[in-house]
Amino acid sequence: MILRACIFIILISVSGCAKQTVSQFIDDVKENRTAWAVTIPKWVISQGTNLALKGVDEKDEKAIWSLGKKIKQIRVVADNKSVITTEEVQAVVQKMQLKDLYETYTMVKHNGSDIYVMVQEEEELIKDLAILVHGNESTVVLHLKTELTMEELEQADFSWKKK
């Protein structure tokens, strides 16, 4: 009985450590020789937030600071000569929804590209935000680990958006 309990706990722990679909997709895309990828850790985001605050008005300063301190990591991969098919991207989106419990925030078709914005929420917080862009020849994936609320994301209103 104790042995079964230990095995059950180990299996639960191992399954909880499985790589998220979006992270695996980023790793797969960056294997292409024409792709580039970057991971930006929290400390760099904090420094970037401080730089972004220089020369902005007070209203924008509060919004930038609030958003910047709630982003934990950013991963980006881009491939301008992508061999990834639309079907593969759709399979990744479906797996994100079923396995990782992402919700599709929006899906847009623009200039021949499919753009998916997906969120994974936990207790009213957006823990992961993924943006997948797939066109005829290019694929871009942006993955943010955050502690934002949906309200904060929707209320982000910066003066440069009005121009």
Secondary structure, DSSP 8 states (H G I E B T S, - for coil): -HHHHHHHHHHHHHHHTS--HHHHHHHHHTTSTTEEEEEEEHHHHHHHHHHHTTT--HHHHHHHHHHHTTEEEEEEEEETT----HHHHHHHHHHHHHHS--EEEEEEEETTEEEEEEEEEETTEEEEEEEEEE-SS-EEEEEEEEEE-HHHHHH---GGGG-
